Amino acid sequence: MTNWTNSDGLEVKFGLDAAKLGKVSSGRELEQHITVVLDATDTALTGGRVDSDNPVLIPAGSYITQAFFRVITAFDSGASATLDLGLGIEAGTYTGGDEDGIDVAIAETAIDTAGKVVVCDGALVRGTAVTGAVDLYPTYDVDTAAFTAGKGVLHIFFIPPAVPA
């Protein structure tokens, strides 16, 4: 293909030569994904970290692009329990986070069958950046009654904060 140098001394490329210059970015390569397992036999009404045996953190300043909860084993409480998913520092402590920022009051009927998927829509999902100065753990809170059975995987997709230059 024909290329030429303009009056500023910059090479101008056309056709296939121009297409080889670089990759068009969609921004998706910046997105990170974590998964954590919530086992109902490890939950308490006071709430806590999801998958405390496998601690993963969402960096402060991250932007959560999407989240969903996939049921592996049916959840049951023998009552009408609800599940909140959010971010916090430790069990029962949501300082700097949001107890139900990933999803609020997920009804037991939404997670009572293996294979069900809950698309999370809490205030932190496609809302504002995760605020505070500390990185936060995915957390849960159970309301109304304790779950006696159930297991699921929480998937969180996020864009971490920009690295300072």
C-alpha positions as CSV (number, residue, x, y, z in Angstrom):
1,M,0.0,0.0,0.0
2,T,1.0,3.6,-0.4
3,N,2.4,5.4,2.6
4,W,3.7,9.0,2.7
5,T,5.3,11.4,5.1
6,N,3.3,14.6,5.9
7,S,4.8,18.1,6.4
8,D,5.2,17.4,10.2
9,G,7.4,14.4,9.5
10,L,4.8,11.8,10.5
11,E,4.3,8.7,8.4
12,V,0.7,8.3,7.2
13,K,-0.3,4.8,6.4
14,F,-3.2,3.5,4.3
15,G,-5.1,0.3,3.7
16,L,-3.7,-2.9,5.3
17,D,-0.6,-1.0,6.7
18,A,-2.9,1.2,8.7
19,A,-4.8,-1.8,10.1
20,K,-1.6,-3.3,11.4
21,L,-0.8,-0.3,13.6
22,G,-2.5,-1.5,16.7
23,K,-5.4,-3.2,18.5
24,V,-8.7,-1.6,19.1
25,S,-9.6,-2.0,22.7
26,S,-13.0,-2.6,24.1
27,G,-11.9,-2.1,27.7
28,R,-13.0,-5.6,28.6
29,E,-9.4,-6.7,29.1
30,L,-9.3,-4.4,32.1
31,E,-12.1,-6.3,33.8
32,Q,-11.2,-8.9,36.5
33,H,-13.4,-11.7,37.8
34,I,-13.5,-13.4,41.1
35,T,-15.6,-16.3,42.4
36,V,-16.3,-17.2,46.0
37,V,-18.4,-20.1,47.3
38,L,-21.2,-19.6,49.9
39,D,-22.0,-22.8,51.8
40,A,-25.2,-22.4,53.8
41,T,-23.8,-24.8,56.5
42,D,-21.1,-22.1,57.2
43,T,-23.5,-19.2,57.5
44,A,-24.9,-17.4,60.5
45,L,-27.6,-14.9,61.1
46,T,-25.0,-12.3,62.0
47,G,-23.5,-12.5,58.5
48,G,-19.9,-12.9,57.6
49,R,-17.4,-13.3,54.8
50,V,-18.3,-15.4,51.8
51,D,-15.8,-18.3,51.5
52,S,-13.6,-17.3,54.5
53,D,-11.3,-20.3,53.6
54,N,-10.5,-18.6,50.3
55,P,-10.2,-14.9,51.1
56,V,-10.3,-12.7,48.0
57,L,-10.6,-8.9,48.0
58,I,-12.2,-6.3,45.8
59,P,-9.7,-3.3,45.7
60,A,-11.0,0.0,47.1
61,G,-12.0,2.2,44.2
62,S,-13.0,-0.7,41.9
63,Y,-16.1,-0.5,39.8
64,I,-18.3,-3.6,39.8
65,T,-19.6,-4.2,36.3
66,Q,-21.8,-7.2,37.0
67,A,-22.4,-10.0,39.5
68,F,-24.4,-13.1,39.7
69,F,-25.0,-15.9,42.1
70,R,-25.3,-19.5,40.8
71,V,-26.9,-22.2,42.9
72,I,-25.1,-25.5,43.1
73,T,-27.2,-27.1,45.9
74,A,-30.7,-25.9,46.7
75,F,-31.0,-23.5,49.6
76,D,-33.5,-24.3,52.4
77,S,-34.2,-22.7,55.7
78,G,-37.5,-24.4,56.6
79,A,-38.9,-20.8,56.7
80,S,-38.6,-17.8,54.4
81,A,-35.0,-16.8,54.7
82,T,-33.5,-14.1,52.6
83,L,-29.9,-13.5,51.6
84,D,-28.0,-10.3,51.2
85,L,-24.7,-10.1,49.4
86,G,-22.3,-7.2,49.8
87,L,-18.8,-6.1,50.7
88,G,-17.2,-5.6,54.1
89,I,-14.1,-5.9,56.2
90,E,-15.0,-8.8,58.5
91,A,-17.9,-10.9,59.8
92,G,-20.7,-8.6,60.8
93,T,-18.6,-5.5,60.0
94,Y,-19.5,-3.6,56.9
95,T,-17.5,-0.5,57.6
96,G,-16.4,1.0,54.3
97,G,-18.6,-1.5,52.4
98,D,-22.2,-2.2,51.9
99,E,-24.0,-5.1,53.5
100,D,-26.4,-5.6,50.6
101,G,-24.5,-3.6,47.9
102,I,-24.3,-6.6,45.5
103,D,-27.9,-7.8,46.1
104,V,-30.5,-7.3,48.7
105,A,-33.1,-9.7,50.1
106,I,-32.7,-12.6,47.7
107,A,-35.8,-14.7,48.4
108,E,-35.3,-18.3,49.3
109,T,-37.6,-19.2,46.3
110,A,-35.0,-17.7,44.0
111,I,-32.2,-20.0,45.2
112,D,-34.2,-23.2,46.2
113,T,-33.2,-25.2,43.1
114,A,-29.8,-26.3,41.8
115,G,-28.9,-24.5,38.6
116,K,-30.8,-21.3,39.3
117,V,-29.0,-18.0,38.7
118,V,-29.7,-14.7,40.4
119,V,-28.5,-11.7,38.4
120,C,-27.4,-9.3,41.2
121,D,-28.6,-5.7,41.1
122,G,-27.4,-4.1,44.3
123,A,-26.3,-0.5,44.6
124,L,-22.7,-1.4,44.0
125,V,-23.3,-3.2,40.8
126,R,-23.0,-0.7,37.9
127,G,-23.5,2.0,40.5
128,T,-20.7,3.9,42.0
129,A,-17.1,2.9,42.7
130,V,-16.4,0.9,45.8
131,T,-15.6,3.7,48.3
132,G,-13.3,3.7,51.3
133,A,-9.6,3.4,51.7
134,V,-9.5,-0.4,52.3
135,D,-10.0,-3.4,50.1
136,L,-13.1,-5.3,50.9
137,Y,-14.2,-9.0,51.1
138,P,-17.4,-10.3,49.6
139,T,-19.9,-10.7,52.5
140,Y,-23.3,-12.1,53.2
141,D,-26.1,-11.5,55.6
142,V,-29.0,-13.8,56.3
143,D,-32.4,-12.4,57.4
144,T,-35.5,-14.0,58.9
145,A,-34.2,-17.6,59.5
146,A,-30.9,-19.4,59.1
147,F,-30.3,-21.6,56.1
148,T,-29.8,-25.3,56.9
149,A,-28.8,-26.4,53.4
150,G,-27.5,-24.8,50.2
151,K,-24.4,-24.0,48.3
152,G,-23.7,-21.4,45.6
153,V,-21.0,-19.5,43.7
154,L,-20.9,-15.7,43.7
155,H,-19.3,-14.3,40.6
156,I,-18.1,-10.7,40.7
157,F,-16.7,-8.8,37.7
158,F,-15.0,-5.6,38.3
159,I,-12.6,-3.0,36.9
160,P,-9.9,-2.2,39.5
161,P,-9.0,1.4,40.1
162,A,-6.4,3.1,37.8
163,V,-2.8,2.6,38.8
164,P,-1.2,6.0,39.5
165,A,1.3,7.1,36.9
